[in-house]
């Protein structure tokens, strides 16, 4: 007995299965983590090493190149990038997809540990695997208090948050580290005949705790320790530097100024105009953003009541608001789509039938939740969109099955017989339809890079929903229809007819009228003039393709989205005075505040446009990672805007107004004001140049920048070949060797005087504090201070600096970048989407500029990077995957229909659907984005389903003896309603999302447009074009048969009838007519009844 027949006759088992699915699904739904975007690893390993006081060139030679050489032969590395900054070098290794990141990390660490030639002052390199830290929100601690009080309070809050186990990590930003500084002038050193080395040695000898072994007595062991570690600046004042035989001593406080304060860097931060410290809260993969945010908010509310006077606390940058808003948006759209789907079903099917088909949707969704939980996925914007997209698709198989059962009921069959025979009739077409849709989503599971990992959950959720819905349509739905929808409830006119039933019957009458008076006559004409129909379809394909090639439908792979955050990064030339950078940041901050009045009438109820302003000077902060870079030439202004729903002005307009208010800033290196951007990080245009001659690279950089400036709408054109600080380069004189000096003596003494000699490093509570000895601040302000210093020989002889070294002033670079062992420079620019599109700029740039560039700079390699590279890799992978998916779809259809030609006819619906997707973008005004392409790939598996239903019906009629022409016409009429319903339900499920105007939906709408419009267009054409194509193929096969055999016959009909005969012979059934099928079913039912009685 067939399994599906067993399920029809066992409702208890079916209902238990449904209840288990609902309970398990609800448990999964309430326990699954909610977040903004999916969790994924970056497959990258970072190596960082600190080289205090070193220039970028020294860091490149001393750290980057040596690490590159040590690890370059490790198997599994895709790319090695290194960056040399002042005082620090970093190497980022990208691992090939599928390789074990932790294993390669261990190999890299072992290779670095074997390096013996790193400079002595380089701190031990740190090897870490890069992960995306999910920031939940920031807490601003601010007030008119001093920096020590601010730091102390921030550390107290950090401890309390960690003790409460809120989030996974807390990072304090905007506050300097503690440092004990011992300042000694050159005059004092000469007076006491001391050197920095003498002072450092004295401090080390006088500040330590040292274990001295164990005394083993009869009563037990006693540990011996010498205690003398000094922790405060006042403790270091008492250190004896020199003692004479007559008892006189020279203490550190007699010759030096000791400051127990902050490190010698300029970093300041303000929140809404007041000094601040920021605590950034992060979450782990297993934590829920909304729950963590609620815990933080409750903590802040409690702590506000006990804060000391002068302090304030405020939450900002709360990403959980976006998570909650997007989930609410998608849930709302999903509910609206569900209602629309039910309405569509109720208009065309019996109300009980519509109910049971619709009831399968939540059951399928709960089953999908179980699978998402099992596969380790989360509830996020992408997975929720997948469920909304599945809303109208997963009922397609249920509609086809229920419509077949409904038709059998109308023929007079009993509900159980109608259920079994209806399912038997449509089983293979339904399985083929689901299989082709599943295959169409599979290419999205193999997209490389960050974009592939970002989108991976979409096909997982979609395929899970399709598989669960197929099981529900085969094993659950027929049973419910058999027991809850009777023939009488469907057709009994003696009962009181409801208003909905009256309306449904009116729709049914209209449908019959439309079919008989409009569709069938049009279909006959299209079949009769089938070659004209085919030519018209091809013309439509060409015309819609022209919409893209002519630019009427724009291409913008990662369009800018309306943002609730604006970020201004300010960068002056290295070495720029801190006070001038501070003045510029304050100017930017004041201009941001003026935006409130400028846009007062564009905000709901006349409220403030600007919610919060956070400013840092001397530091740029990356909130997503907690990392930052320091320098007196850097500043950042972070502006939090009112929500998108509470204003009627886009962030791009606000950004432009802010830029205009600020105006020109003299001497600035770059001013970058940006909002959020969809897709991979980076600029709209990002070009990487690589070469060995830095002068040629610099010339090539200027050539590209000037070429980009010619394009309207291209702005913020810059490169990362930024001049560094003015370097005072010291050259050792040979005659200094006669004094017993070495180059090392010169370099180390100058370093001690100006950078400082690290005399000690102590752990003071939670802070690691360096003890540094150097010249006073006033002794480190000019080149003359170097010239006036004395260099000490090994015999304590003081030699004027100019006698042992020469000094020259030259400019270096603030940063040196390398990729796979070569120096690289990146040229970057933004594109105003209102003026032009980045894809259009890049296309023209490739045609006009790049050939001239290659002729002029033959030794410089050129490559698009950033978003362009990610787009190119994603598109190429998508195309390859689509080609494979197409072959699999063809194979599935060919296997089911046992034909080579019919799958070609069916698959011709794919280009029709793609044309509809392009037309949809043109009608709605949306640009083609990366999500549009994902939608088109998914569309390929959806649009073929209608053709499968049509051709399956044609085959069944021809095999039962109907003439081919009549079978083609009757198939269109018989399958018009299920095809129409499946299309309308899919579109109805997506319609609320397509009409959504909120910020949260903008990223997803292009994919919904591709699917909805592509399906509408393909359905309209499929209903007339597929029958015409079937007839054309029939003509061709008849012609071939006439040429080969001399007879103009109906080869398709003969093949189908022969196949049916073979099947009948195999089943030993003489004539498989409808009446015989009914008789077989009756016998089966009688047999099952006797079994139960027995």
Secondary structure, DSSP 8 states (H G I E B T S, - for coil): --HHHHHHT-HHHHHHHHHHHHHHHHHHHHHS-B-SS---EEEEEEEEEEBTT--HHHHIIIIIHHHHHHHTTSTTEEEEEEEEETTEEEEEEEE-TTS-HHHHHHHHHHHHHT---S-TTB---EEEEEE--EEEEEEEEE-S--HHHHHHHHHHHHHHHHHTT-SSEEEEES---EEEEEE--HHHHHHTT--HHHHHHHHHHHS--EEEEEEEETTEEEEEEE-----SHHHHTT-EEEE-TTS-EEEHHHH-EEEEEE-SS--EEEETTEEEEEEEEEE-TTS-HHHHHHHHHHHHHHHHTT--TT-EEEEE--HHHHHHHHHHHHHHHHHHHHHHHHHHHHHHS-HHHHHHHHHHHHHHHHHHHHHHHHTT--B-HHHHHHHHHHHHHTHHHHHHHHHHHHHHHHTT--HHHHHHHHHHHHHHHHHHHHHHHHHHHHGGGG--HHHHHHHHHHHHHHHHHHHHHHHIIIIIHHHHHHHH--HHHHH-TTS---HHHHHHHHHHHHHHHHIIIIIHHHHHHHHHTHHHHHHHHHHHHHHHHHHHHTTSS-B-TT-B---SEEEEEEEE-TT--HHHHHHHHHHHHHHHHHHHHHTGGGBGGG--SEEEEEEEEEEEE-TTTS-EEEEEEEEEEEEEE--GGGBSS-HHHHHHHHHHHH---TTEEEEEEE--BSSSSS-SEEEEEEES-HHHHHHHHHHHHHHHTTSTTEEEEEES--EEEEEEEEEE-GGGGGGT--HHHHHHHHHHHHT-EEEEEEEETTEEEEEEEE--GGGSSSHHHHHT-EEE-TT--EEEHHHHEEEEEEEEESEEEEETTEEEEEEEEEE-TTT--HHHHHHHHHHHHHHHHHHH-TT-EEEE-THHHHHHHHHHHHHHHHHHHHHHHHHHHHHHHT-SSHHHHHHHHHHHHHHHHHHHHHHHT--B-HHHHHHHHHHHHHHHHHHHHHHHHHHHHHHTT--HHHHHHHHHHHTHHHHHHHHHHHHHHHHHHHT--SGGGHHHHHHHHHHHHHHHHHHHHHHHHHHHHHHHHHHHHHHHHHHHHS----HHHHHHHHHHHHHHHHHT-S---HHHHHHHHHHHHHHHHHHHH-
